[in-house]
């Protein structure tokens, strides 16, 4: 089932999500719906906050459904190693038409549970690091505009107001 993606302004996006303590049918259905919603956009990552569920669940697929080995489910993800830096423009399905330059680590090691409840660690670099960091930020109630301050942030907020008036923010 394709779920509506919440846009910036919705309180779910600035609220930290809670740990998942049991992987039950509800979580399995949530993950399935999140993949369907992400592919429909299309996007390369989605956090549960963005569909109004405050659980620490994220899905990632850099291939957008092309590579059967690419889909990644991250439950209760935690970054355990960080190395280097990379800067690039970053978008978000909850911020249509907005891109913000964000510096991320170049390489991370992340620890998470899979859908079977098994803990795994994954070493990521480049784009995959960027997307995983972005989704973990969502789970912590942090969004791309939080990387901006002062005039840059004011300009983004003004753009969002204009997009809302044009009906592109619902
Ligand atoms: Zn996002």
Backbone and ligand atoms as CSV (ligand in chain L), in Angstrom:
chain,resi,resn,atom,element,x,y,z
A,1,UNK,N,N,0.846,-1.193,0.000
A,1,UNK,CA,C,0.000,0.000,0.000
A,1,UNK,C,C,0.886,1.250,0.000
A,2,UNK,N,N,0.598,2.143,-0.917
A,2,UNK,CA,C,1.371,3.389,-0.979
A,2,UNK,C,C,0.843,4.347,0.092
A,3,UNK,N,N,1.756,4.833,0.911
A,3,UNK,CA,C,1.372,5.712,2.024
A,3,UNK,C,C,1.663,7.169,1.658
A,4,UNK,N,N,0.868,8.103,2.201
A,4,UNK,CA,C,1.194,9.513,1.954
A,4,UNK,C,C,2.493,9.892,2.667
A,5,UNK,N,N,3.352,10.636,1.974
A,5,UNK,CA,C,4.615,11.087,2.573
A,5,UNK,C,C,4.397,12.473,3.195
A,6,UNK,N,N,4.698,12.561,4.474
A,6,UNK,CA,C,4.498,13.817,5.191
A,6,UNK,C,C,5.542,14.843,4.749
A,7,UNK,N,N,5.111,16.090,4.652
A,7,UNK,CA,C,6.011,17.168,4.261
A,7,UNK,C,C,6.441,17.953,5.503
A,8,UNK,N,N,7.576,18.633,5.366
A,8,UNK,CA,C,8.097,19.453,6.454
A,8,UNK,C,C,7.000,20.392,6.957
A,9,UNK,N,N,6.851,20.460,8.274
A,9,UNK,CA,C,5.740,21.187,8.880
A,9,UNK,C,C,4.922,20.206,9.703
A,10,UNK,N,N,4.974,18.924,9.321
A,10,UNK,CA,C,4.285,17.894,10.097
A,10,UNK,C,C,5.158,17.525,11.311
A,11,UNK,N,N,4.539,17.484,12.511
A,11,UNK,CA,C,5.321,17.226,13.733
A,11,UNK,C,C,6.049,15.871,13.773
A,12,UNK,N,N,5.567,14.858,13.025
A,12,UNK,CA,C,6.268,13.562,13.016
A,12,UNK,C,C,7.724,13.702,12.550
A,13,UNK,N,N,7.950,14.696,11.678
A,13,UNK,CA,C,9.285,14.824,11.078
A,13,UNK,C,C,10.303,15.415,12.037
A,14,UNK,N,N,9.830,16.034,13.112
A,14,UNK,CA,C,10.788,16.618,14.063
A,14,UNK,C,C,10.723,15.908,15.418
A,15,UNK,N,N,10.106,14.729,15.424
A,15,UNK,CA,C,9.990,13.940,16.654
A,15,UNK,C,C,10.870,12.690,16.547
A,16,UNK,N,N,11.737,12.443,17.524
A,16,UNK,CA,C,12.553,11.220,17.471
A,16,UNK,C,C,11.682,9.969,17.525
A,17,UNK,N,N,12.025,8.975,16.720
A,17,UNK,CA,C,11.278,7.716,16.692
A,17,UNK,C,C,11.762,6.784,17.796
A,18,UNK,N,N,10.902,5.850,18.182
A,18,UNK,CA,C,11.231,4.920,19.271
A,18,UNK,C,C,11.803,3.606,18.743
A,19,UNK,N,N,12.652,2.997,19.550
A,19,UNK,CA,C,13.241,1.694,19.222
A,19,UNK,C,C,12.135,0.670,18.951
A,20,UNK,N,N,12.399,-0.240,18.037
A,20,UNK,CA,C,11.493,-1.358,17.791
A,20,UNK,C,C,11.901,-2.476,18.743
A,21,UNK,N,N,10.953,-2.973,19.559
A,21,UNK,CA,C,11.379,-4.061,20.448
A,21,UNK,C,C,10.907,-5.430,19.989
A,22,UNK,N,N,9.975,-5.455,19.038
A,22,UNK,CA,C,9.581,-6.754,18.494
A,22,UNK,C,C,9.251,-6.612,17.010
A,23,UNK,N,N,9.826,-7.482,16.202
A,23,UNK,CA,C,9.530,-7.423,14.767
A,23,UNK,C,C,8.343,-8.332,14.494
A,24,UNK,N,N,7.172,-7.712,14.462
A,24,UNK,CA,C,5.924,-8.464,14.295
A,24,UNK,C,C,5.321,-8.160,12.913
A,25,UNK,N,N,4.098,-8.646,12.695
A,25,UNK,CA,C,3.440,-8.436,11.397
A,25,UNK,C,C,3.283,-6.952,11.065
A,26,UNK,N,N,3.052,-6.156,12.108
A,26,UNK,CA,C,2.861,-4.720,11.905
A,26,UNK,C,C,4.123,-4.079,11.316
A,27,UNK,N,N,5.290,-4.471,11.848
A,27,UNK,CA,C,6.564,-3.932,11.350
A,27,UNK,C,C,6.833,-4.459,9.937
A,28,UNK,N,N,6.553,-5.755,9.719
A,28,UNK,CA,C,6.782,-6.338,8.380
A,28,UNK,C,C,5.918,-5.646,7.325
A,29,UNK,N,N,4.658,-5.346,7.691
A,29,UNK,CA,C,3.751,-4.645,6.770
A,29,UNK,C,C,4.233,-3.206,6.542
A,30,UNK,N,N,4.704,-2.583,7.624
A,30,UNK,CA,C,5.220,-1.211,7.510
A,30,UNK,C,C,6.381,-1.165,6.512
A,31,UNK,N,N,7.308,-2.119,6.628
A,31,UNK,CA,C,8.474,-2.161,5.744
A,31,UNK,C,C,8.030,-2.357,4.286
A,32,UNK,N,N,7.093,-3.273,4.084
A,32,UNK,CA,C,6.577,-3.532,2.731
A,32,UNK,C,C,5.952,-2.249,2.139
A,33,UNK,N,N,5.135,-1.586,2.941
A,33,UNK,CA,C,4.486,-0.349,2.481
A,33,UNK,C,C,5.502,0.763,2.239
A,34,UNK,N,N,6.541,0.799,3.071
A,34,UNK,CA,C,7.559,1.846,2.900
A,34,UNK,C,C,8.333,1.650,1.598
A,35,UNK,N,N,8.661,0.397,1.262
A,35,UNK,CA,C,9.332,0.145,-0.022
A,35,UNK,C,C,8.423,0.570,-1.179
A,36,UNK,N,N,7.152,0.170,-1.104
A,36,UNK,CA,C,6.214,0.499,-2.180
A,36,UNK,C,C,6.098,2.025,-2.342
A,37,UNK,N,N,6.022,2.724,-1.220
A,37,UNK,CA,C,5.889,4.186,-1.220
A,37,UNK,C,C,7.144,4.836,-1.795
A,38,UNK,N,N,8.316,4.322,-1.390
A,38,UNK,CA,C,9.587,4.884,-1.850
A,38,UNK,C,C,9.763,4.666,-3.359
A,39,UNK,N,N,9.448,3.465,-3.842
A,39,UNK,CA,C,9.598,3.177,-5.271
A,39,UNK,C,C,8.615,3.997,-6.106
A,40,UNK,N,N,7.459,4.292,-5.540
A,40,UNK,CA,C,6.438,5.033,-6.267
A,40,UNK,C,C,6.862,6.479,-6.531
A,41,UNK,N,N,7.706,7.030,-5.651
A,41,UNK,CA,C,8.041,8.462,-5.771
A,41,UNK,C,C,8.783,8.831,-7.055
A,42,UNK,N,N,9.935,8.293,-7.447
A,42,UNK,CA,C,10.743,7.317,-6.720
A,42,UNK,C,C,11.777,8.013,-5.838
A,43,UNK,N,N,12.218,7.282,-4.800
A,43,UNK,CA,C,13.270,7.787,-3.936
A,43,UNK,C,C,14.233,6.671,-3.601
A,44,UNK,N,N,15.347,7.016,-2.953
A,44,UNK,CA,C,16.368,6.012,-2.618
A,44,UNK,C,C,16.391,5.678,-1.132
A,45,UNK,N,N,15.579,6.394,-0.335
A,45,UNK,CA,C,15.532,6.104,1.096
A,45,UNK,C,C,14.263,6.672,1.698
A,46,UNK,N,N,13.797,6.028,2.766
A,46,UNK,CA,C,12.587,6.513,3.442
A,46,UNK,C,C,12.639,6.074,4.909
A,47,UNK,N,N,12.294,6.995,5.787
A,47,UNK,CA,C,12.256,6.679,7.223
A,47,UNK,C,C,10.801,6.652,7.674
A,48,UNK,N,N,10.509,5.844,8.705
A,48,UNK,CA,C,9.121,5.659,9.148
A,48,UNK,C,C,8.465,6.978,9.558
A,49,UNK,N,N,9.246,7.905,10.127
A,49,UNK,CA,C,8.672,9.225,10.493
A,49,UNK,C,C,7.957,9.865,9.302
A,50,UNK,N,N,8.503,9.654,8.112
A,50,UNK,CA,C,7.964,10.319,6.920
A,50,UNK,C,C,6.592,9.786,6.508
A,51,UNK,N,N,6.227,8.617,7.038
A,51,UNK,CA,C,4.876,8.102,6.781
A,51,UNK,C,C,4.063,8.095,8.082
A,52,UNK,N,N,4.531,8.878,9.062
A,52,UNK,CA,C,3.748,9.095,10.277
A,52,UNK,C,C,3.850,8.010,11.335
A,53,UNK,N,N,4.901,7.178,11.231
A,53,UNK,CA,C,5.078,6.109,12.219
A,53,UNK,C,C,6.378,6.380,12.992
A,54,UNK,N,N,6.275,6.569,14.291
A,54,UNK,CA,C,7.467,6.925,15.078
A,54,UNK,C,C,8.177,5.682,15.614
A,55,UNK,N,N,8.642,4.868,14.669
A,55,UNK,CA,C,9.419,3.655,14.981
A,55,UNK,C,C,10.737,3.759,14.232
A,56,UNK,N,N,11.800,3.189,14.837
A,56,UNK,CA,C,13.122,3.320,14.213
A,56,UNK,C,C,13.285,2.293,13.079
A,57,UNK,N,N,12.659,2.609,11.969
A,57,UNK,CA,C,12.676,1.742,10.785
A,57,UNK,C,C,12.984,2.617,9.563
A,58,UNK,N,N,13.950,2.179,8.750
A,58,UNK,CA,C,14.242,2.891,7.511
A,58,UNK,C,C,14.463,1.888,6.395
A,59,UNK,N,N,14.132,2.290,5.176
A,59,UNK,CA,C,14.419,1.462,4.003
A,59,UNK,C,C,15.277,2.275,3.041
A,60,UNK,N,N,16.188,1.576,2.369
A,60,UNK,CA,C,17.123,2.216,1.449
A,60,UNK,C,C,17.253,1.319,0.224
A,61,UNK,N,N,17.297,1.916,-0.953
A,61,UNK,CA,C,17.604,1.157,-2.167
A,61,UNK,C,C,18.153,2.111,-3.220
A,62,UNK,N,N,19.470,2.143,-3.333
A,62,UNK,CA,C,20.093,3.067,-4.292
A,62,UNK,C,C,19.736,2.721,-5.728
A,63,UNK,N,N,19.325,1.466,-5.984
A,63,UNK,CA,C,19.014,1.050,-7.354
A,63,UNK,C,C,17.555,1.331,-7.709
A,64,UNK,N,N,16.772,1.856,-6.752
A,64,UNK,CA,C,15.341,2.130,-6.915
A,64,UNK,C,C,14.615,0.922,-7.532
A,65,UNK,N,N,14.872,-0.244,-6.984
A,65,UNK,CA,C,14.134,-1.433,-7.405
A,65,UNK,C,C,14.748,-2.200,-8.565
A,66,UNK,N,N,15.887,-1.716,-9.106
A,66,UNK,CA,C,16.492,-2.377,-10.272
A,66,UNK,C,C,17.331,-3.598,-9.882
A,67,UNK,N,N,17.999,-3.501,-8.733
A,67,UNK,CA,C,18.897,-4.574,-8.303
A,67,UNK,C,C,18.257,-5.328,-7.132
A,68,UNK,N,N,17.936,-6.628,-7.341
A,68,UNK,CA,C,17.240,-7.376,-6.279
A,68,UNK,C,C,18.056,-7.500,-4.987
A,69,UNK,N,N,19.393,-7.264,-5.063
A,69,UNK,CA,C,20.218,-7.352,-3.857
A,69,UNK,C,C,20.363,-6.016,-3.129
A,70,UNK,N,N,19.836,-4.949,-3.735
A,70,UNK,CA,C,20.074,-3.616,-3.179
A,70,UNK,C,C,19.166,-3.219,-2.012
A,71,UNK,N,N,17.889,-3.685,-1.953
A,71,UNK,CA,C,17.024,-3.203,-0.878
A,71,UNK,C,C,17.589,-3.515,0.506
A,72,UNK,N,N,17.575,-2.506,1.338
A,72,UNK,CA,C,18.182,-2.602,2.660
A,72,UNK,C,C,17.146,-2.150,3.689
A,73,UNK,N,N,16.909,-3.011,4.681
A,73,UNK,CA,C,16.014,-2.664,5.786
A,73,UNK,C,C,16.874,-2.405,7.005
A,74,UNK,N,N,16.690,-1.271,7.627
A,74,UNK,CA,C,17.461,-0.906,8.813
A,74,UNK,C,C,16.500,-0.702,9.976
A,75,UNK,N,N,16.553,-1.600,10.954
A,75,UNK,CA,C,15.713,-1.472,12.134
A,75,UNK,C,C,16.626,-1.149,13.322
A,76,UNK,N,N,16.283,-0.121,14.068
A,76,UNK,CA,C,17.121,0.384,15.178
A,76,UNK,C,C,18.561,0.625,14.737
A,77,UNK,N,N,18.783,1.299,13.613
A,77,UNK,CA,C,20.161,1.476,13.128
A,77,UNK,C,C,20.974,2.398,14.027
A,78,UNK,N,N,22.256,2.119,14.041
A,78,UNK,CA,C,23.174,2.885,14.889
A,78,UNK,C,C,24.506,2.976,14.153
A,79,UNK,N,N,25.052,4.155,14.060
A,79,UNK,CA,C,26.359,4.324,13.407
A,79,UNK,C,C,27.440,4.041,14.441
A,80,UNK,N,N,28.325,3.102,14.130
A,80,UNK,CA,C,29.346,2.744,15.124
A,80,UNK,C,C,30.754,3.164,14.694
A,81,UNK,N,N,30.928,3.570,13.433
A,81,UNK,CA,C,32.215,4.101,12.989
A,81,UNK,C,C,31.965,5.180,11.947
A,82,UNK,N,N,32.781,6.217,12.004
A,82,UNK,CA,C,32.661,7.342,11.076
A,82,UNK,C,C,34.048,7.705,10.583
A,83,UNK,N,N,34.161,7.992,9.272
A,83,UNK,CA,C,35.468,8.367,8.735
A,83,UNK,C,C,35.291,9.337,7.566
A,84,UNK,N,N,36.119,10.369,7.511
A,84,UNK,CA,C,36.172,11.272,6.366
A,84,UNK,C,C,34.983,12.190,6.235
A,85,UNK,N,N,34.949,12.927,5.117
A,85,UNK,CA,C,33.883,13.898,4.855
A,85,UNK,C,C,33.578,13.962,3.373
A,86,UNK,N,N,32.323,14.239,3.034
A,86,UNK,CA,C,31.924,14.501,1.656
A,86,UNK,C,C,30.811,15.541,1.712
A,87,UNK,N,N,30.825,16.471,0.764
A,87,UNK,CA,C,29.776,17.493,0.714
A,87,UNK,C,C,29.037,17.366,-0.609
A,88,UNK,N,N,27.712,17.466,-0.567
A,88,UNK,CA,C,26.907,17.429,-1.792
A,88,UNK,C,C,25.524,17.995,-1.507
A,89,UNK,N,N,24.851,18.370,-2.578
A,89,UNK,CA,C,23.464,18.810,-2.477
A,89,UNK,C,C,22.609,17.602,-2.153
A,90,UNK,N,N,21.677,17.783,-1.241
A,90,UNK,CA,C,20.847,16.660,-0.813
A,90,UNK,C,C,19.381,17.054,-0.853
A,91,UNK,N,N,18.554,16.159,-1.359
A,91,UNK,CA,C,17.114,16.377,-1.372
A,91,UNK,C,C,16.443,15.459,-0.373
A,92,UNK,N,N,15.113,15.570,-0.284
A,92,UNK,CA,C,14.351,14.758,0.668
A,92,UNK,C,C,12.910,14.697,0.181
A,93,UNK,N,N,12.296,13.523,0.270
A,93,UNK,CA,C,10.907,13.386,-0.185
A,93,UNK,C,C,9.959,14.247,0.650
A,94,UNK,N,N,10.374,14.664,1.837
A,94,UNK,CA,C,9.541,15.524,2.680
A,94,UNK,C,C,9.789,17.009,2.418
A,95,UNK,N,N,10.706,17.297,1.460
A,95,UNK,CA,C,11.029,18.686,1.070
A,95,UNK,C,C,11.025,18.789,-0.454
A,96,UNK,N,N,9.840,18.665,-1.080
A,96,UNK,CA,C,9.829,18.677,-2.551
A,96,UNK,C,C,10.490,19.932,-3.121
A,97,UNK,N,N,11.308,19.721,-4.152
A,97,UNK,CA,C,11.970,20.796,-4.909
A,97,UNK,C,C,13.058,21.527,-4.140
A,98,UNK,N,N,13.408,21.068,-2.947
A,98,UNK,CA,C,14.445,21.737,-2.153
A,98,UNK,C,C,15.715,20.879,-2.173
A,99,UNK,N,N,16.864,21.534,-2.345
A,99,UNK,CA,C,18.133,20.838,-2.191
A,99,UNK,C,C,19.031,21.672,-1.298
A,100,UNK,N,N,19.707,21.010,-0.385
A,100,UNK,CA,C,20.548,21.716,0.579
A,100,UNK,C,C,21.910,21.032,0.614
A,101,UNK,N,N,22.986,21.853,0.603
A,101,UNK,CA,C,24.320,21.244,0.657
A,101,UNK,C,C,24.600,20.762,2.078
A,102,UNK,N,N,24.965,19.498,2.177
A,102,UNK,CA,C,25.208,18.891,3.494
A,102,UNK,C,C,26.513,18.109,3.454
A,103,UNK,N,N,27.328,18.316,4.484
A,103,UNK,CA,C,28.560,17.543,4.636
A,103,UNK,C,C,28.240,16.305,5.463
A,104,UNK,N,N,28.590,15.169,4.904
A,104,UNK,CA,C,28.359,13.878,5.566
A,104,UNK,C,C,29.692,13.153,5.703
A,105,UNK,N,N,29.732,12.102,6.519
A,105,UNK,CA,C,30.958,11.284,6.519
A,105,UNK,C,C,31.138,10.615,5.158
A,106,UNK,N,N,32.367,10.216,4.864
A,106,UNK,CA,C,32.670,9.525,3.608
A,106,UNK,C,C,32.376,8.026,3.764
A,107,UNK,N,N,32.620,7.545,4.970
A,107,UNK,CA,C,32.470,6.113,5.208
A,107,UNK,C,C,31.916,5.922,6.611
A,108,UNK,N,N,30.990,4.984,6.749
A,108,UNK,CA,C,30.472,4.653,8.078
A,108,UNK,C,C,30.364,3.131,8.211
A,109,UNK,N,N,30.306,2.684,9.438
A,109,UNK,CA,C,29.871,1.318,9.716
A,109,UNK,C,C,28.599,1.464,10.530
A,110,UNK,N,N,27.553,0.797,10.073
A,110,UNK,CA,C,26.266,0.891,10.747
A,110,UNK,C,C,25.871,-0.484,11.259
A,111,UNK,N,N,25.246,-0.470,12.427
A,111,UNK,CA,C,24.764,-1.710,13.042
A,111,UNK,C,C,23.245,-1.594,13.083
A,112,UNK,N,N,22.535,-2.667,12.717
A,112,UNK,CA,C,21.072,-2.610,12.716
A,112,UNK,C,C,20.512,-4.015,12.821
A,113,UNK,N,N,19.209,-4.105,12.946
A,113,UNK,CA,C,18.522,-5.398,12.881
A,113,UNK,C,C,17.893,-5.522,11.503
A,114,UNK,N,N,17.867,-6.751,10.984
A,114,UNK,CA,C,17.135,-6.984,9.735
A,114,UNK,C,C,15.699,-7.429,10.066
A,115,UNK,N,N,14.938,-7.775,9.038
A,115,UNK,CA,C,13.520,-8.120,9.249
A,115,UNK,C,C,13.328,-9.410,10.049
A,116,UNK,N,N,14.391,-10.217,10.136
A,116,UNK,CA,C,14.307,-11.447,10.945
A,116,UNK,C,C,14.723,-11.179,12.385
A,117,UNK,N,N,15.106,-9.916,12.664
A,117,UNK,CA,C,15.546,-9.581,14.011
A,117,UNK,C,C,17.007,-9.902,14.260
A,118,UNK,N,N,17.740,-10.253,13.187
A,118,UNK,CA,C,19.168,-10.561,13.305
A,118,UNK,C,C,19.979,-9.275,13.216
A,119,UNK,N,N,20.934,-9.136,14.111
A,119,UNK,CA,C,21.801,-7.966,14.058
A,119,UNK,C,C,22.841,-8.144,12.962
A,120,UNK,N,N,23.095,-7.077,12.219
A,120,UNK,CA,C,24.148,-7.114,11.203
A,120,UNK,C,C,24.900,-5.790,11.214
A,121,UNK,N,N,26.122,-5.838,10.697
A,121,UNK,CA,C,26.850,-4.580,10.507
A,121,UNK,C,C,27.123,-4.435,9.019
A,122,UNK,N,N,27.152,-3.186,8.581
A,122,UNK,CA,C,27.328,-2.896,7.170
A,122,UNK,C,C,28.306,-1.751,7.033
A,123,UNK,N,N,29.273,-1.931,6.144
A,123,UNK,CA,C,30.198,-0.844,5.860
A,123,UNK,C,C,29.706,-0.140,4.613
A,124,UNK,N,N,29.554,1.181,4.704
A,124,UNK,CA,C,29.034,1.942,3.567
A,124,UNK,C,C,29.991,3.071,3.237
A,125,UNK,N,N,30.000,3.461,1.952
A,125,UNK,CA,C,30.780,4.635,1.563
A,125,UNK,C,C,29.966,5.458,0.579
A,126,UNK,N,N,30.496,6.626,0.241
A,126,UNK,CA,C,29.900,7.522,-0.758
A,126,UNK,C,C,28.401,7.744,-0.578
A,127,UNK,N,N,27.651,7.469,-1.666
A,127,UNK,CA,C,26.213,7.747,-1.699
A,127,UNK,C,C,25.441,6.939,-0.649
A,128,UNK,N,N,25.835,5.679,-0.467
A,128,UNK,CA,C,25.114,4.852,0.512
A,128,UNK,C,C,25.289,5.428,1.926
A,129,UNK,N,N,26.481,5.921,2.231
A,129,UNK,CA,C,26.704,6.575,3.531
A,129,UNK,C,C,25.777,7.769,3.675
A,130,UNK,N,N,25.715,8.584,2.618
A,130,UNK,CA,C,24.871,9.788,2.647
A,130,UNK,C,C,23.415,9.423,2.925
A,131,UNK,N,N,22.902,8.433,2.215
A,131,UNK,CA,C,21.480,8.078,2.366
A,131,UNK,C,C,21.220,7.497,3.763
A,132,UNK,N,N,22.103,6.629,4.232
A,132,UNK,CA,C,21.891,6.037,5.563
A,132,UNK,C,C,21.933,7.124,6.643
A,133,UNK,N,N,22.898,8.036,6.550
A,133,UNK,CA,C,22.968,9.131,7.539
A,133,UNK,C,C,21.698,9.981,7.492
A,134,UNK,N,N,21.209,10.241,6.278
A,134,UNK,CA,C,19.978,11.029,6.091
A,134,UNK,C,C,18.799,10.345,6.782
A,135,UNK,N,N,18.677,9.025,6.582
A,135,UNK,CA,C,17.531,8.301,7.176
A,135,UNK,C,C,17.658,8.215,8.697
A,136,UNK,N,N,18.876,8.016,9.194
A,136,UNK,CA,C,19.053,7.964,10.662
A,136,UNK,C,C,18.742,9.336,11.267
A,137,UNK,N,N,19.111,10.408,10.569
A,137,UNK,CA,C,18.709,11.749,11.029
A,137,UNK,C,C,17.187,11.823,11.179
A,138,UNK,N,N,16.459,11.345,10.157
A,138,UNK,CA,C,14.987,11.357,10.244
A,138,UNK,C,C,14.518,10.657,11.525
A,139,UNK,N,N,15.113,9.500,11.813
A,139,UNK,CA,C,14.685,8.730,12.998
A,139,UNK,C,C,14.968,9.512,14.280
A,140,UNK,N,N,15.931,10.446,14.203
A,140,UNK,CA,C,16.244,11.284,15.362
A,140,UNK,C,C,15.489,12.615,15.334
A,141,UNK,N,N,14.567,12.754,14.381
A,141,UNK,CA,C,13.773,13.988,14.282
A,141,UNK,C,C,14.533,15.138,13.652
A,142,UNK,N,N,15.595,14.815,12.906
A,142,UNK,CA,C,16.408,15.855,12.266
A,142,UNK,C,C,16.181,15.836,10.758
A,143,UNK,N,N,16.023,17.003,10.162
A,143,UNK,CA,C,15.760,17.076,8.722
A,143,UNK,C,C,16.763,18.013,8.044
A,144,UNK,N,N,16.766,18.020,6.710
A,144,UNK,CA,C,17.842,18.701,5.974
A,144,UNK,C,C,17.933,20.196,6.297
A,145,UNK,N,N,16.797,20.839,6.571
A,145,UNK,CA,C,16.854,22.288,6.840
A,145,UNK,C,C,17.575,22.576,8.158
A,146,UNK,N,N,17.662,21.583,9.024
A,146,UNK,CA,C,18.366,21.769,10.302
A,146,UNK,C,C,19.874,21.952,10.109
A,147,UNK,N,N,20.376,21.664,8.900
A,147,UNK,CA,C,21.788,21.891,8.620
A,147,UNK,C,C,22.052,23.340,8.220
A,148,UNK,N,N,20.988,24.104,8.013
A,148,UNK,CA,C,21.168,25.499,7.624
A,148,UNK,C,C,20.948,26.419,8.820
A,149,UNK,N,N,21.555,27.603,8.745
A,149,UNK,CA,C,21.339,28.615,9.776
A,149,UNK,C,C,21.201,29.966,9.071
A,150,UNK,N,N,20.783,30.959,9.821
A,150,UNK,CA,C,20.797,32.348,9.364
A,150,UNK,C,C,20.067,32.585,8.057
A,151,UNK,N,N,20.719,33.339,7.179
A,151,UNK,CA,C,20.089,33.769,5.940
A,151,UNK,C,C,19.738,32.585,5.030
A,152,UNK,N,N,20.621,31.607,4.954
A,152,UNK,CA,C,20.368,30.445,4.087
A,152,UNK,C,C,19.075,29.752,4.519
A,153,UNK,N,N,18.889,29.592,5.816
A,153,UNK,CA,C,17.680,28.942,6.327
A,153,UNK,C,C,16.441,29.794,6.047
A,154,UNK,N,N,16.578,31.112,6.245
A,154,UNK,CA,C,15.461,32.027,5.943
A,154,UNK,C,C,15.040,31.906,4.485
A,155,UNK,N,N,16.033,31.816,3.605
A,155,UNK,CA,C,15.727,31.721,2.170
A,155,UNK,C,C,14.999,30.416,1.857
A,156,UNK,N,N,15.415,29.324,2.494
A,156,UNK,CA,C,14.727,28.044,2.276
A,156,UNK,C,C,13.289,28.131,2.793
A,157,UNK,N,N,13.099,28.742,3.981
A,157,UNK,CA,C,11.744,28.852,4.545
A,157,UNK,C,C,10.837,29.702,3.643
A,158,UNK,N,N,11.412,30.742,3.044
A,158,UNK,CA,C,10.652,31.583,2.122
A,158,UNK,C,C,10.236,30.779,0.884
A,159,UNK,N,N,11.187,29.962,0.407
A,159,UNK,CA,C,10.871,29.106,-0.762
A,159,UNK,C,C,9.772,28.120,-0.436
A,160,UNK,N,N,9.822,27.549,0.779
A,160,UNK,CA,C,8.798,26.586,1.193
A,160,UNK,C,C,7.435,27.264,1.247
A,161,UNK,N,N,7.404,28.495,1.779
A,161,UNK,CA,C,6.133,29.244,1.842
A,161,UNK,C,C,5.548,29.416,0.440
A,162,UNK,N,N,6.435,29.745,-0.503
A,162,UNK,CA,C,5.988,29.945,-1.883
A,162,UNK,C,C,5.463,28.622,-2.461
A,163,UNK,N,N,6.183,27.536,-2.215
A,163,UNK,CA,C,5.740,26.219,-2.711
A,163,UNK,C,C,4.396,25.826,-2.090
A,164,UNK,N,N,4.196,26.186,-0.810
A,164,UNK,CA,C,2.909,25.899,-0.152
A,164,UNK,C,C,1.785,26.668,-0.834
A,165,UNK,N,N,2.058,27.938,-1.117
A,165,UNK,CA,C,1.035,28.761,-1.797
A,165,UNK,C,C,0.695,28.172,-3.166
A,166,UNK,N,N,1.690,27.577,-3.821
A,166,UNK,CA,C,1.462,26.982,-5.144
A,166,UNK,C,C,0.857,25.568,-5.041
A,167,UNK,N,N,0.600,25.133,-3.806
A,167,UNK,CA,C,-0.026,23.828,-3.585
A,167,UNK,C,C,0.921,22.661,-3.820
A,168,UNK,N,N,2.246,22.905,-3.720
A,168,UNK,CA,C,3.217,21.826,-3.979
A,168,UNK,C,C,3.758,21.229,-2.677
A,169,UNK,N,N,3.043,21.432,-1.583
A,169,UNK,CA,C,3.599,20.998,-0.307
A,169,UNK,C,C,2.591,20.144,0.462
A,170,UNK,N,N,1.661,19.450,-0.212
A,170,UNK,CA,C,0.703,18.606,0.526
A,170,UNK,C,C,0.644,17.197,-0.002
L,1,ZN,ZN,ZN,14.450,12.701,3.882
